[in-house]
Amino acid sequence: MKQELPVTHIRPQKSWFELGWGDVWQYRDLVAIFVRRDIVATYKQTVLGPLWYFISPILTTFIFTFVFGSVAKIPTSNIPGPVFYLSGLTLWNYFQSCFTGASSTFTANAALFGKVYFPRLASPLALVISNLVKFGIQFSILIAFSFIYHAKGAFVWSPDLHILLLPVLVALMALLGLGAGILISSLTTKYRDLAILVSFGTGLLMYITPVIYPMEALPIQGAWIIGLNPISPLVESFRTCFLGVGELSWGGLAYSGGFTLVLLVMGSLLFNRTEKSFMDTV
Amino acid sequence: MKPAIEVKEVSKMYRLGQVGSATLKDDLVRSWNRLTKGKDPFADQGQENDRTSAALNPYVWALKDINFEVMPGEVMGIIGKNGAGKSTLLKILSRVTTPSVGEVVLRGRVSSLLEVGTGFHPELTGRENIYLNGAILGMRRVEIQKKFDEIVAFAGVEKYVNTPVKRYSSGMYVRLAFAVAAHLEPEILIVDEVLAVGDAEFQKKCLGKMKAVSQEDGRTVLFVSHNMTAIRQLCSRCVVLKNGTVQTIGEPNATINTYLTTFDKHILEKDWEEQEAPGNESIKLRSMSLCYADGERPTTGMFEITRDLVLKARYEVKEPMGAFTHGLSLFNEEEVNLFNSHDVTSSLRNEERKPGMYTIEAVIPGNLLSEGKFSISLTLFKKTPFEIFAQAEKVIQFSVVDEMTGRSARGDYAQGWPGMVRPLLQWSSKKDTL
């Protein structure tokens, strides 16, 4: 007996209440192969290949150390500058690449999306996963730096059990970047000017995220702005858990988690609606 | 059995020009004004524009009320001029975009090939691209693994599976891309013009594969092409789209002929009145016509390539004349004179003509002309000294088509076929005995 054939209905518009993640599961092999493609392609395209993943955070870290540490003398909670900045940058960079990548989903894939159907969410999802490689490389640099500065006696690196929270923080950051990215990507199909906002907005966003300074160093009256930024607790907690300094703010993490969930649901809903009609507007 | 594809009342509307207000600023201004003043500042503009250009409605129906069904195992062809809505229909069926109205029901997995090599990445090797492309087209990893060797063999790229496809020749690239698509196992396959690529041999392979897919595996194929021969050979039914609506649906030969006649002007019959008739005071050509040997004539003006054609003409001799003969010239669409023939066989050709009406017939054998459009000129003339009495230039205009019955010189070959004429030759072959 033949198995029951799947029936597809193609109708004018999807309802508003469809998240679309079920379809993605059907296409999990595609997600896997997109991840592979992204990694292999990046590796093959440039002469130095993944070496850039080492060079750029190290360079950035030293420039930050000079500008914010030596010149501006922003305190770093008694942690050596390079370690402090790198611990912030590692997670921040991951967010940034997920967010900017996901936010150009429709425009970057217009040619492909115009020719064949697959759940469009597979693209940003694959991107978020393949960015983990870059994150992994930077994370290993962070470990190396911490180790070196610890060995030199510049600070005491004593991570406790909280370090087990790191994967959760990274996952939350991935989902936050994904949620915000797909939300923006849906909007950019209609409002092209948002793309410009994204490119310089993320640059500015870093300054209201505790990447180059600790939350505790903030003047009281300005702290709430930084606190409202859902990325702040993640970056701050990442540093706390990894280096084993300071107190973990569970309230802040709950706020980030809630924010992520709302953004992800909103993003998915809007993305699914956009996916149906964007070919007519791009 | 339920149809594999049901297209119900599908319409698609496009708005010409810009969609939405395109910038965030406009929308923000609009929302702000709605909130504060309760009216939309752009609404006035819209109305004004509407009045001045009422004839130019900004909304266009790319498709309107499309209805058809395709049964499992059927190969349905879609033809139509550029802009008839073929691509829009395919986009809706392959879920790239949605219809504005109506519904499509697809029973079974669908793979659509709107282009070969969708998503191929130049940096990846042939092997990697097979997996990537297969996954994009909806195959599971295990399925691709199972078919991998077959795909590589079909494409003929065994030596280069581990070479990045950017180093492939364009032919290899296309072959590999089609091979992946051809080995998909969906219940429904949607194909758009992919056969326009590759060399003749490969095209034949593709057509054969598509035929096998439908006939042996019982899959449903929806096939858009401008290659009428391929459509005739592959499809069991055919939809003709015109300006976004279905013009006809039916058996491919008939529908293709109707479709082609809407472009081509054919003249199969011509009668002349006394005054306008070609000729001189003593002789007038009165009529010309073309039909099959049995007197039948296709209303479409498209004659079947294998059948004999008969050119008939009548002329009136008004006063006694010396002997003269009849001749015809046949031209193809490029105005090339394919052949000339004068009467060397009829009984009257060397005789003097008494006044009265005369009828002549010339048989153009089947399996001689190629497919295409032709015209015939007829001349009444004397050889020595050469003198033309009456001449009708390119009056009869007709087309010859191969309906893929297998009895023509084509056999079952469906691709492009060069050559001014297409005689059916007698071939024989045997194995040499030493």
Chai-1 contact restraints between the chains, C-beta under 6 A:
chainA,res_idxA,chainB,res_idxB,connection_type,confidence,min_distance_angstrom,max_distance_angstrom,comment,restraint_id
A,L5,B,R107,contact,1.0,0.0,6.0,A-B,restraint_1
A,L5,B,G108,contact,1.0,0.0,6.0,A-B,restraint_2
A,V7,B,R107,contact,1.0,0.0,6.0,A-B,restraint_3
A,T8,B,L106,contact,1.0,0.0,6.0,A-B,restraint_4
A,H9,B,V105,contact,1.0,0.0,6.0,A-B,restraint_5
A,I10,B,V104,contact,1.0,0.0,6.0,A-B,restraint_6
A,R11,B,E103,contact,1.0,0.0,6.0,A-B,restraint_7
A,P12,B,T98,contact,1.0,0.0,6.0,A-B,restraint_8
A,P12,B,P99,contact,1.0,0.0,6.0,A-B,restraint_9
A,P12,B,S100,contact,1.0,0.0,6.0,A-B,restraint_10
A,D29,B,A135,contact,1.0,0.0,6.0,A-B,restraint_11
A,D29,B,R140,contact,1.0,0.0,6.0,A-B,restraint_12
A,D29,B,R141,contact,1.0,0.0,6.0,A-B,restraint_13
A,L30,B,A135,contact,1.0,0.0,6.0,A-B,restraint_14
A,I33,B,Y131,contact,1.0,0.0,6.0,A-B,restraint_15
A,I33,B,L132,contact,1.0,0.0,6.0,A-B,restraint_16
A,I33,B,A135,contact,1.0,0.0,6.0,A-B,restraint_17
A,R37,B,H121,contact,1.0,0.0,6.0,A-B,restraint_18
A,R37,B,L132,contact,1.0,0.0,6.0,A-B,restraint_19
A,A41,B,H121,contact,1.0,0.0,6.0,A-B,restraint_20
A,A41,B,E123,contact,1.0,0.0,6.0,A-B,restraint_21
A,K44,B,E123,contact,1.0,0.0,6.0,A-B,restraint_22
A,Q45,B,E123,contact,1.0,0.0,6.0,A-B,restraint_23
A,L112,B,G119,contact,1.0,0.0,6.0,A-B,restraint_24
A,G114,B,V96,contact,1.0,0.0,6.0,A-B,restraint_25
A,K115,B,L114,contact,1.0,0.0,6.0,A-B,restraint_26
A,K115,B,E115,contact,1.0,0.0,6.0,A-B,restraint_27
A,K115,B,T118,contact,1.0,0.0,6.0,A-B,restraint_28
A,V116,B,T118,contact,1.0,0.0,6.0,A-B,restraint_29
A,V116,B,I136,contact,1.0,0.0,6.0,A-B,restraint_30
A,Y117,B,S94,contact,1.0,0.0,6.0,A-B,restraint_31
A,Y117,B,R95,contact,1.0,0.0,6.0,A-B,restraint_32
A,Y117,B,V96,contact,1.0,0.0,6.0,A-B,restraint_33
A,K190,B,G20,contact,1.0,0.0,6.0,A-B,restraint_34
A,Y191,B,L24,contact,1.0,0.0,6.0,A-B,restraint_35
A,D193,B,T23,contact,1.0,0.0,6.0,A-B,restraint_36
A,D193,B,L24,contact,1.0,0.0,6.0,A-B,restraint_37
A,K276,B,T98,contact,1.0,0.0,6.0,A-B,restraint_38
A,M279,B,V96,contact,1.0,0.0,6.0,A-B,restraint_39
A,M279,B,T97,contact,1.0,0.0,6.0,A-B,restraint_40
A,D280,B,T97,contact,1.0,0.0,6.0,A-B,restraint_41
A,T281,B,V19,contact,1.0,0.0,6.0,A-B,restraint_42
